[in-house]
Amino acid sequence: MKKGLIAVLILCALLTVLSGCGKAKTYEAPWDPFCYTVEGSRVIRLRAAESDFIIDLLNEGNWTDCLSDCTCDFVFYTQRQTVRYHSECGTFNDVTNRKSMTVPEAQRLQISAFLFRAP
């Protein structure tokens, strides 16, 4: 009886761990350094922690199945998508998948700090 109970508990723990590991990520950094281009102006190279922060936002955010009317001032290139971003609205538009997401103000300010820091 004890062996059966222990086996069930181990199986439950194993399933819990494995279910979290199998979540597919939609957004992944490109092969070259993850960078943002300001349309028609300059390229901004982000630090690894900054690009990871933004990639995590893209993967964990609540997306809407339509593009926002917000224009963009930055273009993000991931491995499979083109994502445009408007720094004043804090809105991402995934042009490839035709969906949008607006981040909370604290995250918008953090992204702006990455994008507008002095070179």
Biopython code that builds the backbone (N, CA, C, O; Angstrom):
import numpy as np
from Bio.PDB.StructureBuilder import StructureBuilder

atoms = [
    (1, "MET", "N", (0.819, -1.202, 0.000)),
    (1, "MET", "CA", (0.000, 0.000, 0.000)),
    (1, "MET", "C", (0.863, 1.267, 0.000)),
    (1, "MET", "O", (0.611, 2.200, -0.762)),
    (2, "LYS", "N", (1.895, 1.285, 0.875)),
    (2, "LYS", "CA", (2.763, 2.456, 0.941)),
    (2, "LYS", "C", (3.515, 2.657, -0.363)),
    (2, "LYS", "O", (3.670, 3.785, -0.831)),
    (3, "LYS", "N", (3.988, 1.544, -0.957)),
    (3, "LYS", "CA", (4.718, 1.649, -2.219)),
    (3, "LYS", "C", (3.831, 2.215, -3.324)),
    (3, "LYS", "O", (4.292, 3.009, -4.144)),
    (4, "GLY", "N", (2.569, 1.814, -3.350)),
    (4, "GLY", "CA", (1.628, 2.313, -4.351)),
    (4, "GLY", "C", (1.371, 3.803, -4.183)),
    (4, "GLY", "O", (1.330, 4.553, -5.158)),
    (5, "LEU", "N", (1.201, 4.220, -2.936)),
    (5, "LEU", "CA", (0.963, 5.637, -2.651)),
    (5, "LEU", "C", (2.183, 6.473, -3.023)),
    (5, "LEU", "O", (2.041, 7.548, -3.605)),
    (6, "ILE", "N", (3.369, 5.993, -2.694)),
    (6, "ILE", "CA", (4.598, 6.704, -3.041)),
    (6, "ILE", "C", (4.750, 6.793, -4.560)),
    (6, "ILE", "O", (5.141, 7.837, -5.082)),
    (7, "ALA", "N", (4.449, 5.721, -5.261)),
    (7, "ALA", "CA", (4.550, 5.728, -6.724)),
    (7, "ALA", "C", (3.592, 6.740, -7.333)),
    (7, "ALA", "O", (3.958, 7.442, -8.277)),
    (8, "VAL", "N", (2.379, 6.828, -6.814)),
    (8, "VAL", "CA", (1.397, 7.789, -7.317)),
    (8, "VAL", "C", (1.874, 9.220, -7.063)),
    (8, "VAL", "O", (1.755, 10.076, -7.940)),
    (9, "LEU", "N", (2.411, 9.485, -5.871)),
    (9, "LEU", "CA", (2.910, 10.829, -5.553)),
    (9, "LEU", "C", (4.083, 11.214, -6.450)),
    (9, "LEU", "O", (4.160, 12.352, -6.914)),
    (10, "ILE", "N", (4.987, 10.285, -6.697)),
    (10, "ILE", "CA", (6.120, 10.559, -7.583)),
    (10, "ILE", "C", (5.628, 10.816, -9.003)),
    (10, "ILE", "O", (6.117, 11.723, -9.676)),
    (11, "LEU", "N", (4.669, 10.026, -9.457)),
    (11, "LEU", "CA", (4.109, 10.216, -10.793)),
    (11, "LEU", "C", (3.445, 11.586, -10.923)),
    (11, "LEU", "O", (3.618, 12.260, -11.938)),
    (12, "CYS", "N", (2.694, 12.000, -9.916)),
    (12, "CYS", "CA", (2.047, 13.325, -9.932)),
    (12, "CYS", "C", (3.089, 14.445, -9.967)),
    (12, "CYS", "O", (2.938, 15.415, -10.710)),
    (13, "ALA", "N", (4.133, 14.311, -9.172)),
    (13, "ALA", "CA", (5.182, 15.323, -9.157)),
    (13, "ALA", "C", (5.881, 15.397, -10.515)),
    (13, "ALA", "O", (6.161, 16.486, -11.015)),
    (14, "LEU", "N", (6.158, 14.246, -11.103)),
    (14, "LEU", "CA", (6.806, 14.195, -12.403)),
    (14, "LEU", "C", (5.938, 14.828, -13.485)),
    (14, "LEU", "O", (6.439, 15.580, -14.320)),
    (15, "LEU", "N", (4.656, 14.532, -13.476)),
    (15, "LEU", "CA", (3.739, 15.118, -14.459)),
    (15, "LEU", "C", (3.642, 16.636, -14.301)),
    (15, "LEU", "O", (3.560, 17.355, -15.297)),
    (16, "THR", "N", (3.651, 17.124, -13.069)),
    (16, "THR", "CA", (3.602, 18.562, -12.824)),
    (16, "THR", "C", (4.828, 19.251, -13.401)),
    (16, "THR", "O", (4.716, 20.299, -14.036)),
    (17, "VAL", "N", (5.995, 18.663, -13.179)),
    (17, "VAL", "CA", (7.234, 19.245, -13.691)),
    (17, "VAL", "C", (7.252, 19.218, -15.211)),
    (17, "VAL", "O", (7.592, 20.221, -15.838)),
    (18, "LEU", "N", (6.898, 18.103, -15.809)),
    (18, "LEU", "CA", (6.947, 17.968, -17.259)),
    (18, "LEU", "C", (5.916, 18.835, -17.971)),
    (18, "LEU", "O", (6.185, 19.310, -19.075)),
    (19, "SER", "N", (4.763, 19.054, -17.385)),
    (19, "SER", "CA", (3.741, 19.871, -18.046)),
    (19, "SER", "C", (4.185, 21.316, -18.177)),
    (19, "SER", "O", (3.809, 21.976, -19.146)),
    (20, "GLY", "N", (4.966, 21.832, -17.245)),
    (20, "GLY", "CA", (5.479, 23.190, -17.327)),
    (20, "GLY", "C", (6.607, 23.323, -18.336)),
    (20, "GLY", "O", (6.803, 24.395, -18.909)),
    (21, "CYS", "N", (7.345, 22.254, -18.556)),
    (21, "CYS", "CA", (8.492, 22.301, -19.455)),
    (21, "CYS", "C", (8.092, 22.217, -20.915)),
    (21, "CYS", "O", (8.855, 22.642, -21.783)),
    (22, "GLY", "N", (6.944, 21.693, -21.204)),
    (22, "GLY", "CA", (6.561, 21.463, -22.587)),
    (22, "GLY", "C", (5.852, 22.625, -23.257)),
    (22, "GLY", "O", (5.438, 22.498, -24.409)),
    (23, "LYS", "N", (5.697, 23.746, -22.581)),
    (23, "LYS", "CA", (4.974, 24.871, -23.168)),
    (23, "LYS", "C", (5.772, 25.473, -24.324)),
    (23, "LYS", "O", (6.907, 25.917, -24.148)),
    (24, "ALA", "N", (5.165, 25.478, -25.493)),
    (24, "ALA", "CA", (5.845, 26.022, -26.682)),
    (24, "ALA", "C", (5.838, 27.545, -26.634)),
    (24, "ALA", "O", (4.856, 28.166, -26.226)),
    (25, "LYS", "N", (6.946, 28.128, -27.057)),
    (25, "LYS", "CA", (7.056, 29.581, -27.123)),
    (25, "LYS", "C", (6.828, 30.025, -28.556)),
    (25, "LYS", "O", (7.399, 29.465, -29.491)),
    (26, "THR", "N", (5.993, 31.031, -28.718)),
    (26, "THR", "CA", (5.708, 31.566, -30.040)),
    (26, "THR", "C", (6.843, 32.449, -30.529)),
    (26, "THR", "O", (7.188, 32.427, -31.711)),
    (27, "TYR", "N", (7.424, 33.223, -29.626)),
    (27, "TYR", "CA", (8.441, 34.204, -30.004)),
    (27, "TYR", "C", (9.815, 33.752, -29.515)),
    (27, "TYR", "O", (9.990, 33.403, -28.348)),
    (28, "GLU", "N", (10.776, 33.767, -30.423)),
    (28, "GLU", "CA", (12.159, 33.427, -30.099)),
    (28, "GLU", "C", (13.070, 34.448, -30.756)),
    (28, "GLU", "O", (12.772, 34.975, -31.827)),
    (29, "ALA", "N", (14.186, 34.716, -30.093)),
    (29, "ALA", "CA", (15.145, 35.677, -30.634)),
    (29, "ALA", "C", (15.715, 35.159, -31.953)),
    (29, "ALA", "O", (15.816, 33.948, -32.147)),
    (30, "PRO", "N", (16.086, 36.051, -32.853)),
    (30, "PRO", "CA", (16.686, 35.630, -34.127)),
    (30, "PRO", "C", (18.100, 35.102, -33.925)),
    (30, "PRO", "O", (18.648, 35.189, -32.826)),
    (31, "TRP", "N", (18.692, 34.552, -34.990)),
    (31, "TRP", "CA", (20.039, 33.981, -34.897)),
    (31, "TRP", "C", (21.079, 35.058, -34.661)),
    (31, "TRP", "O", (22.025, 34.836, -33.904)),
    (32, "ASP", "N", (20.935, 36.211, -35.281)),
    (32, "ASP", "CA", (21.883, 37.301, -35.048)),
    (32, "ASP", "C", (21.454, 38.053, -33.784)),
    (32, "ASP", "O", (20.372, 37.790, -33.259)),
    (33, "PRO", "N", (22.276, 38.981, -33.284)),
    (33, "PRO", "CA", (21.894, 39.677, -32.048)),
    (33, "PRO", "C", (20.511, 40.313, -32.174)),
    (33, "PRO", "O", (20.214, 41.003, -33.150)),
    (34, "PHE", "N", (19.683, 40.068, -31.180)),
    (34, "PHE", "CA", (18.315, 40.591, -31.179)),
    (34, "PHE", "C", (18.395, 42.104, -31.182)),
    (34, "PHE", "O", (18.950, 42.695, -30.256)),
    (35, "CYS", "N", (17.850, 42.739, -32.207)),
    (35, "CYS", "CA", (17.939, 44.191, -32.285)),
    (35, "CYS", "C", (16.616, 44.776, -32.762)),
    (35, "CYS", "O", (15.767, 44.074, -33.311)),
    (36, "TYR", "N", (16.469, 46.039, -32.544)),
    (36, "TYR", "CA", (15.285, 46.775, -32.963)),
    (36, "TYR", "C", (15.741, 47.852, -33.916)),
    (36, "TYR", "O", (16.775, 48.484, -33.703)),
    (37, "THR", "N", (14.980, 48.061, -34.957)),
    (37, "THR", "CA", (15.318, 49.157, -35.848)),
    (37, "THR", "C", (14.254, 50.235, -35.724)),
    (37, "THR", "O", (13.057, 49.949, -35.703)),
    (38, "VAL", "N", (14.694, 51.436, -35.647)),
    (38, "VAL", "CA", (13.779, 52.563, -35.699)),
    (38, "VAL", "C", (13.549, 52.781, -37.182)),
    (38, "VAL", "O", (14.501, 52.983, -37.936)),
    (39, "GLU", "N", (12.306, 52.743, -37.604)),
    (39, "GLU", "CA", (12.033, 52.831, -39.039)),
    (39, "GLU", "C", (12.692, 54.056, -39.653)),
    (39, "GLU", "O", (12.461, 55.191, -39.236)),
    (40, "GLY", "N", (13.517, 53.792, -40.652)),
    (40, "GLY", "CA", (14.148, 54.867, -41.395)),
    (40, "GLY", "C", (15.222, 55.626, -40.650)),
    (40, "GLY", "O", (15.666, 56.672, -41.123)),
    (41, "SER", "N", (15.658, 55.132, -39.488)),
    (41, "SER", "CA", (16.596, 55.929, -38.721)),
    (41, "SER", "C", (17.831, 55.144, -38.292)),
    (41, "SER", "O", (18.889, 55.309, -38.899)),
    (42, "ARG", "N", (17.736, 54.288, -37.260)),
    (42, "ARG", "CA", (18.931, 53.618, -36.740)),
    (42, "ARG", "C", (18.594, 52.246, -36.169)),
    (42, "ARG", "O", (17.431, 51.904, -35.956)),
    (43, "VAL", "N", (19.638, 51.481, -35.932)),
    (43, "VAL", "CA", (19.509, 50.154, -35.334)),
    (43, "VAL", "C", (19.882, 50.255, -33.860)),
    (43, "VAL", "O", (20.867, 50.908, -33.513)),
    (44, "ILE", "N", (19.118, 49.625, -33.008)),
    (44, "ILE", "CA", (19.398, 49.610, -31.575)),
    (44, "ILE", "C", (19.671, 48.169, -31.176)),
    (44, "ILE", "O", (18.810, 47.303, -31.332)),
    (45, "ARG", "N", (20.846, 47.915, -30.672)),
    (45, "ARG", "CA", (21.205, 46.571, -30.208)),
    (45, "ARG", "C", (20.906, 46.483, -28.714)),
    (45, "ARG", "O", (21.397, 47.280, -27.914)),
    (46, "LEU", "N", (20.109, 45.520, -28.371)),
    (46, "LEU", "CA", (19.735, 45.342, -26.969)),
    (46, "LEU", "C", (20.680, 44.390, -26.265)),
    (46, "LEU", "O", (21.275, 43.509, -26.885)),
    (47, "ARG", "N", (20.808, 44.578, -24.979)),
    (47, "ARG", "CA", (21.563, 43.635, -24.148)),
    (47, "ARG", "C", (20.745, 42.355, -24.024)),
    (47, "ARG", "O", (19.534, 42.362, -24.245)),
    (48, "ALA", "N", (21.400, 41.272, -23.675)),
    (48, "ALA", "CA", (20.728, 39.966, -23.577)),
    (48, "ALA", "C", (19.553, 40.015, -22.601)),
    (48, "ALA", "O", (18.486, 39.482, -22.906)),
    (49, "ALA", "N", (19.723, 40.635, -21.450)),
    (49, "ALA", "CA", (18.647, 40.708, -20.456)),
    (49, "ALA", "C", (17.463, 41.521, -20.984)),
    (49, "ALA", "O", (16.311, 41.207, -20.685)),
    (50, "GLU", "N", (17.743, 42.558, -21.764)),
    (50, "GLU", "CA", (16.679, 43.393, -22.327)),
    (50, "GLU", "C", (15.880, 42.621, -23.378)),
    (50, "GLU", "O", (14.649, 42.656, -23.380)),
    (51, "SER", "N", (16.575, 41.934, -24.258)),
    (51, "SER", "CA", (15.865, 41.165, -25.286)),
    (51, "SER", "C", (15.085, 40.023, -24.651)),
    (51, "SER", "O", (13.973, 39.718, -25.083)),
    (52, "ASP", "N", (15.662, 39.376, -23.611)),
    (52, "ASP", "CA", (14.936, 38.307, -22.910)),
    (52, "ASP", "C", (13.664, 38.853, -22.270)),
    (52, "ASP", "O", (12.621, 38.200, -22.309)),
    (53, "PHE", "N", (13.741, 40.044, -21.683)),
    (53, "PHE", "CA", (12.573, 40.670, -21.063)),
    (53, "PHE", "C", (11.457, 40.865, -22.092)),
    (53, "PHE", "O", (10.297, 40.552, -21.823)),
    (54, "ILE", "N", (11.809, 41.378, -23.255)),
    (54, "ILE", "CA", (10.809, 41.647, -24.290)),
    (54, "ILE", "C", (10.266, 40.348, -24.882)),
    (54, "ILE", "O", (9.061, 40.225, -25.102)),
    (55, "ILE", "N", (11.138, 39.385, -25.140)),
    (55, "ILE", "CA", (10.685, 38.087, -25.651)),
    (55, "ILE", "C", (9.717, 37.443, -24.660)),
    (55, "ILE", "O", (8.696, 36.888, -25.067)),
    (56, "ASP", "N", (10.028, 37.510, -23.357)),
    (56, "ASP", "CA", (9.123, 36.960, -22.338)),
    (56, "ASP", "C", (7.781, 37.682, -22.352)),
    (56, "ASP", "O", (6.733, 37.049, -22.223)),
    (57, "LEU", "N", (7.806, 39.017, -22.507)),
    (57, "LEU", "CA", (6.551, 39.773, -22.603)),
    (57, "LEU", "C", (5.712, 39.297, -23.788)),
    (57, "LEU", "O", (4.502, 39.100, -23.669)),
    (58, "LEU", "N", (6.368, 39.118, -24.923)),
    (58, "LEU", "CA", (5.656, 38.679, -26.120)),
    (58, "LEU", "C", (5.048, 37.291, -25.919)),
    (58, "LEU", "O", (3.936, 37.030, -26.377)),
    (59, "ASN", "N", (5.762, 36.410, -25.244)),
    (59, "ASN", "CA", (5.277, 35.048, -25.035)),
    (59, "ASN", "C", (4.216, 34.944, -23.955)),
    (59, "ASN", "O", (3.352, 34.070, -24.025)),
    (60, "GLU", "N", (4.261, 35.813, -22.962)),
    (60, "GLU", "CA", (3.348, 35.701, -21.834)),
    (60, "GLU", "C", (2.177, 36.674, -21.888)),
    (60, "GLU", "O", (1.279, 36.602, -21.050)),
    (61, "GLY", "N", (2.172, 37.578, -22.856)),
    (61, "GLY", "CA", (1.156, 38.625, -22.917)),
    (61, "GLY", "C", (-0.203, 38.135, -23.385)),
    (61, "GLY", "O", (-0.347, 37.020, -23.886)),
    (62, "ASN", "N", (-1.186, 38.992, -23.210)),
    (62, "ASN", "CA", (-2.555, 38.718, -23.651)),
    (62, "ASN", "C", (-2.777, 39.409, -24.986)),
    (62, "ASN", "O", (-2.938, 40.628, -25.047)),
    (63, "TRP", "N", (-2.783, 38.633, -26.039)),
    (63, "TRP", "CA", (-2.901, 39.150, -27.399)),
    (63, "TRP", "C", (-4.357, 39.224, -27.828)),
    (63, "TRP", "O", (-5.185, 38.424, -27.393)),
    (64, "THR", "N", (-4.661, 40.194, -28.688)),
    (64, "THR", "CA", (-5.977, 40.358, -29.305)),
    (64, "THR", "C", (-5.842, 39.984, -30.774)),
    (64, "THR", "O", (-4.845, 40.319, -31.414)),
    (65, "ASP", "N", (-6.832, 39.295, -31.305)),
    (65, "ASP", "CA", (-6.761, 38.806, -32.687)),
    (65, "ASP", "C", (-7.086, 39.866, -33.729)),
    (65, "ASP", "O", (-7.906, 39.640, -34.618)),
    (66, "CYS", "N", (-6.451, 41.005, -33.620)),
    (66, "CYS", "CA", (-6.550, 42.043, -34.651)),
    (66, "CYS", "C", (-5.402, 43.021, -34.424)),
    (66, "CYS", "O", (-4.865, 43.114, -33.320)),
    (67, "LEU", "N", (-5.034, 43.736, -35.458)),
    (67, "LEU", "CA", (-3.967, 44.724, -35.330)),
    (67, "LEU", "C", (-4.521, 46.003, -34.721)),
    (67, "LEU", "O", (-5.668, 46.374, -34.972)),
    (68, "SER", "N", (-3.709, 46.671, -33.927)),
    (68, "SER", "CA", (-4.093, 47.930, -33.313)),
    (68, "SER", "C", (-3.978, 49.062, -34.330)),
    (68, "SER", "O", (-3.232, 48.960, -35.304)),
    (69, "ASP", "N", (-4.720, 50.136, -34.097)),
    (69, "ASP", "CA", (-4.618, 51.316, -34.951)),
    (69, "ASP", "C", (-3.397, 52.162, -34.609)),
    (69, "ASP", "O", (-3.063, 53.095, -35.340)),
    (70, "CYS", "N", (-2.723, 51.840, -33.494)),
    (70, "CYS", "CA", (-1.519, 52.577, -33.100)),
    (70, "CYS", "C", (-0.448, 52.402, -34.170)),
    (70, "CYS", "O", (-0.205, 51.291, -34.642)),
    (71, "THR", "N", (0.182, 53.492, -34.544)),
    (71, "THR", "CA", (1.292, 53.406, -35.492)),
    (71, "THR", "C", (2.486, 52.794, -34.774)),
    (71, "THR", "O", (2.360, 52.397, -33.615)),
    (72, "CYS", "N", (3.619, 52.706, -35.415)),
    (72, "CYS", "CA", (4.785, 52.140, -34.739)),
    (72, "CYS", "C", (5.990, 53.041, -34.939)),
    (72, "CYS", "O", (6.075, 53.790, -35.913)),
    (73, "ASP", "N", (6.916, 52.953, -33.999)),
    (73, "ASP", "CA", (8.180, 53.646, -34.177)),
    (73, "ASP", "C", (9.369, 52.688, -34.057)),
    (73, "ASP", "O", (10.518, 53.105, -34.206)),
    (74, "PHE", "N", (9.100, 51.421, -33.791)),
    (74, "PHE", "CA", (10.151, 50.403, -33.744)),
    (74, "PHE", "C", (9.650, 49.135, -34.422)),
    (74, "PHE", "O", (8.455, 48.838, -34.413)),
    (75, "VAL", "N", (10.582, 48.396, -35.007)),
    (75, "VAL", "CA", (10.267, 47.112, -35.612)),
    (75, "VAL", "C", (11.168, 46.068, -34.972)),
    (75, "VAL", "O", (12.388, 46.225, -34.940)),
    (76, "PHE", "N", (10.553, 44.988, -34.459)),
    (76, "PHE", "CA", (11.264, 43.884, -33.826)),
    (76, "PHE", "C", (11.241, 42.709, -34.795)),
    (76, "PHE", "O", (10.204, 42.413, -35.390)),
    (77, "TYR", "N", (12.363, 42.048, -34.952)),
    (77, "TYR", "CA", (12.408, 40.857, -35.791)),
    (77, "TYR", "C", (12.726, 39.651, -34.913)),
    (77, "TYR", "O", (13.791, 39.592, -34.298)),
    (78, "THR", "N", (11.817, 38.701, -34.855)),
    (78, "THR", "CA", (12.082, 37.456, -34.152)),
    (78, "THR", "C", (12.422, 36.410, -35.216)),
    (78, "THR", "O", (12.563, 36.748, -36.391)),
    (79, "GLN", "N", (12.554, 35.152, -34.816)),
    (79, "GLN", "CA", (12.904, 34.132, -35.801)),
    (79, "GLN", "C", (11.832, 33.953, -36.865)),
    (79, "GLN", "O", (12.141, 33.659, -38.019)),
    (80, "ARG", "N", (10.562, 34.130, -36.476)),
    (80, "ARG", "CA", (9.488, 33.856, -37.432)),
    (80, "ARG", "C", (8.493, 34.997, -37.623)),
    (80, "ARG", "O", (7.597, 34.889, -38.460)),
    (81, "GLN", "N", (8.629, 36.082, -36.873)),
    (81, "GLN", "CA", (7.638, 37.145, -36.932)),
    (81, "GLN", "C", (8.282, 38.522, -37.074)),
    (81, "GLN", "O", (9.436, 38.747, -36.709)),
    (82, "THR", "N", (7.483, 39.424, -37.620)),
    (82, "THR", "CA", (7.806, 40.846, -37.583)),
    (82, "THR", "C", (6.806, 41.475, -36.618)),
    (82, "THR", "O", (5.595, 41.381, -36.817)),
    (83, "VAL", "N", (7.323, 42.116, -35.571)),
    (83, "VAL", "CA", (6.475, 42.721, -34.549)),
    (83, "VAL", "C", (6.813, 44.205, -34.488)),
    (83, "VAL", "O", (7.968, 44.578, -34.287)),
    (84, "ARG", "N", (5.806, 45.042, -34.663)),
    (84, "ARG", "CA", (5.984, 46.493, -34.599)),
    (84, "ARG", "C", (5.561, 46.975, -33.213)),
    (84, "ARG", "O", (4.675, 46.398, -32.583)),
    (85, "TYR", "N", (6.213, 48.045, -32.750)),
    (85, "TYR", "CA", (5.956, 48.556, -31.403)),
    (85, "TYR", "C", (5.811, 50.068, -31.432)),
    (85, "TYR", "O", (6.569, 50.763, -32.107)),
    (86, "HIS", "N", (4.828, 50.569, -30.693)),
    (86, "HIS", "CA", (4.641, 52.014, -30.539)),
    (86, "HIS", "C", (4.990, 52.373, -29.109)),
    (86, "HIS", "O", (4.320, 51.939, -28.172)),
    (87, "SER", "N", (6.047, 53.170, -28.936)),
    (87, "SER", "CA", (6.569, 53.450, -27.605)),
    (87, "SER", "C", (5.647, 54.305, -26.738)),
    (87, "SER", "O", (5.688, 54.189, -25.513)),
    (88, "GLU", "N", (4.825, 55.149, -27.331)),
    (88, "GLU", "CA", (3.923, 55.974, -26.526)),
    (88, "GLU", "C", (2.701, 55.200, -26.057)),
    (88, "GLU", "O", (2.254, 55.390, -24.926)),
    (89, "CYS", "N", (2.156, 54.340, -26.892)),
    (89, "CYS", "CA", (0.981, 53.544, -26.500)),
    (89, "CYS", "C", (1.373, 52.279, -25.753)),
    (89, "CYS", "O", (0.569, 51.732, -24.997)),
    (90, "GLY", "N", (2.614, 51.803, -25.958)),
    (90, "GLY", "CA", (3.023, 50.527, -25.379)),
    (90, "GLY", "C", (2.333, 49.368, -26.076)),
    (90, "GLY", "O", (2.001, 48.362, -25.450)),
    (91, "THR", "N", (2.120, 49.516, -27.386)),
    (91, "THR", "CA", (1.384, 48.506, -28.149)),
    (91, "THR", "C", (2.303, 47.761, -29.107)),
    (91, "THR", "O", (3.054, 48.364, -29.873)),
    (92, "PHE", "N", (2.225, 46.437, -29.046)),
    (92, "PHE", "CA", (2.902, 45.566, -29.996)),
    (92, "PHE", "C", (1.887, 45.134, -31.046)),
    (92, "PHE", "O", (0.760, 44.770, -30.709)),
    (93, "ASN", "N", (2.278, 45.171, -32.301)),
    (93, "ASN", "CA", (1.474, 44.619, -33.398)),
    (93, "ASN", "C", (2.286, 43.520, -34.061)),
    (93, "ASN", "O", (3.318, 43.788, -34.676)),
    (94, "ASP", "N", (1.821, 42.285, -33.937)),
    (94, "ASP", "CA", (2.459, 41.156, -34.600)),
    (94, "ASP", "C", (1.905, 41.124, -36.016)),
    (94, "ASP", "O", (0.814, 40.609, -36.259)),
    (95, "VAL", "N", (2.671, 41.678, -36.940)),
    (95, "VAL", "CA", (2.226, 41.812, -38.329)),
    (95, "VAL", "C", (2.080, 40.434, -38.973)),
    (95, "VAL", "O", (1.167, 40.216, -39.770)),
    (96, "THR", "N", (2.961, 39.519, -38.638)),
    (96, "THR", "CA", (2.946, 38.182, -39.218)),
    (96, "THR", "C", (1.668, 37.431, -38.860)),
    (96, "THR", "O", (1.043, 36.814, -39.723)),
    (97, "ASN", "N", (1.280, 37.483, -37.586)),
    (97, "ASN", "CA", (0.109, 36.732, -37.108)),
    (97, "ASN", "C", (-1.143, 37.586, -36.966)),
    (97, "ASN", "O", (-2.180, 37.093, -36.524)),
    (98, "ARG", "N", (-1.056, 38.866, -37.336)),
    (98, "ARG", "CA", (-2.182, 39.799, -37.328)),
    (98, "ARG", "C", (-2.883, 39.855, -35.965)),
    (98, "ARG", "O", (-4.085, 39.614, -35.850)),
    (99, "LYS", "N", (-2.083, 40.183, -34.930)),
    (99, "LYS", "CA", (-2.634, 40.343, -33.585)),
    (99, "LYS", "C", (-1.883, 41.460, -32.863)),
    (99, "LYS", "O", (-0.799, 41.865, -33.283)),
    (100, "SER", "N", (-2.470, 41.951, -31.775)),
    (100, "SER", "CA", (-1.862, 43.063, -31.042)),
    (100, "SER", "C", (-1.958, 42.847, -29.535)),
    (100, "SER", "O", (-2.754, 42.045, -29.046)),
    (101, "MET", "N", (-1.107, 43.601, -28.809)),
    (101, "MET", "CA", (-1.079, 43.526, -27.357)),
    (101, "MET", "C", (-0.574, 44.864, -26.824)),
    (101, "MET", "O", (0.389, 45.419, -27.352)),
    (102, "THR", "N", (-1.213, 45.377, -25.792)),
    (102, "THR", "CA", (-0.755, 46.588, -25.121)),
    (102, "THR", "C", (-0.246, 46.193, -23.747)),
    (102, "THR", "O", (-0.924, 45.485, -23.002)),
    (103, "VAL", "N", (0.964, 46.659, -23.414)),
    (103, "VAL", "CA", (1.571, 46.313, -22.128)),
    (103, "VAL", "C", (1.177, 47.338, -21.069)),
    (103, "VAL", "O", (0.841, 48.474, -21.405)),
    (104, "PRO", "N", (1.213, 46.952, -19.799)),
    (104, "PRO", "CA", (0.935, 47.899, -18.712)),
    (104, "PRO", "C", (1.983, 49.021, -18.695)),
    (104, "PRO", "O", (3.066, 48.880, -19.262)),
    (105, "GLU", "N", (1.648, 50.115, -18.046)),
    (105, "GLU", "CA", (2.497, 51.309, -18.029)),
    (105, "GLU", "C", (3.903, 51.025, -17.499)),
    (105, "GLU", "O", (4.874, 51.529, -18.063)),
    (106, "ALA", "N", (4.037, 50.249, -16.452)),
    (106, "ALA", "CA", (5.359, 49.960, -15.890)),
    (106, "ALA", "C", (6.245, 49.241, -16.910)),
    (106, "ALA", "O", (7.437, 49.530, -17.014)),
    (107, "GLN", "N", (5.671, 48.324, -17.646)),
    (107, "GLN", "CA", (6.439, 47.613, -18.665)),
    (107, "GLN", "C", (6.752, 48.520, -19.851)),
    (107, "GLN", "O", (7.833, 48.430, -20.433)),
    (108, "ARG", "N", (5.816, 49.390, -20.209)),
    (108, "ARG", "CA", (6.056, 50.345, -21.296)),
    (108, "ARG", "C", (7.246, 51.244, -20.958)),
    (108, "ARG", "O", (8.100, 51.495, -21.808)),
    (109, "LEU", "N", (7.298, 51.725, -19.714)),
    (109, "LEU", "CA", (8.407, 52.583, -19.286)),
    (109, "LEU", "C", (9.734, 51.824, -19.295)),
    (109, "LEU", "O", (10.772, 52.386, -19.644)),
    (110, "GLN", "N", (9.698, 50.564, -18.917)),
    (110, "GLN", "CA", (10.917, 49.768, -18.921)),
    (110, "GLN", "C", (11.418, 49.540, -20.344)),
    (110, "GLN", "O", (12.618, 49.639, -20.602)),
    (111, "ILE", "N", (10.508, 49.235, -21.270)),
    (111, "ILE", "CA", (10.890, 49.056, -22.672)),
    (111, "ILE", "C", (11.451, 50.364, -23.234)),
    (111, "ILE", "O", (12.441, 50.347, -23.964)),
    (112, "SER", "N", (10.827, 51.494, -22.900)),
    (112, "SER", "CA", (11.326, 52.789, -23.361)),
    (112, "SER", "C", (12.738, 53.044, -22.847)),
    (112, "SER", "O", (13.567, 53.600, -23.567)),
    (113, "ALA", "N", (13.019, 52.645, -21.608)),
    (113, "ALA", "CA", (14.372, 52.822, -21.070)),
    (113, "ALA", "C", (15.380, 52.031, -21.907)),
    (113, "ALA", "O", (16.498, 52.499, -22.128)),
    (114, "PHE", "N", (15.002, 50.850, -22.370)),
    (114, "PHE", "CA", (15.893, 50.048, -23.224)),
    (114, "PHE", "C", (16.105, 50.732, -24.578)),
    (114, "PHE", "O", (17.228, 50.831, -25.070)),
    (115, "LEU", "N", (15.020, 51.193, -25.157)),
    (115, "LEU", "CA", (15.056, 51.688, -26.521)),
    (115, "LEU", "C", (15.637, 53.094, -26.657)),
    (115, "LEU", "O", (16.195, 53.434, -27.700)),
    (116, "PHE", "N", (15.510, 53.901, -25.623)),
    (116, "PHE", "CA", (15.939, 55.292, -25.706)),
    (116, "PHE", "C", (17.193, 55.595, -24.895)),
    (116, "PHE", "O", (17.543, 56.762, -24.722)),
    (117, "ARG", "N", (17.868, 54.578, -24.398)),
    (117, "ARG", "CA", (19.091, 54.829, -23.625)),
    (117, "ARG", "C", (20.174, 55.382, -24.574)),
    (117, "ARG", "O", (20.165, 55.130, -25.779)),
    (118, "ALA", "N", (21.070, 56.118, -23.999)),
    (118, "ALA", "CA", (22.171, 56.684, -24.808)),
    (118, "ALA", "C", (23.053, 55.547, -25.300)),
    (118, "ALA", "O", (23.286, 54.586, -24.566)),
    (119, "PRO", "N", (23.547, 55.640, -26.528)),
    (119, "PRO", "CA", (24.400, 54.563, -27.069)),
    (119, "PRO", "C", (25.706, 54.403, -26.328)),
    (119, "PRO", "O", (26.511, 53.540, -26.676)),
]
sb = StructureBuilder()
sb.init_structure("model")
sb.init_model(0)
sb.init_chain("A")
sb.init_seg("    ")
for serial, (resi, resn, name, xyz) in enumerate(atoms, 1):
    if name == "N":
        sb.init_residue(resn, " ", resi, " ")
    sb.init_atom(name, np.array(xyz, "f"), 0.0, 1.0, " ", f" {name:<3s}", serial, name[0])
structure = sb.get_structure()
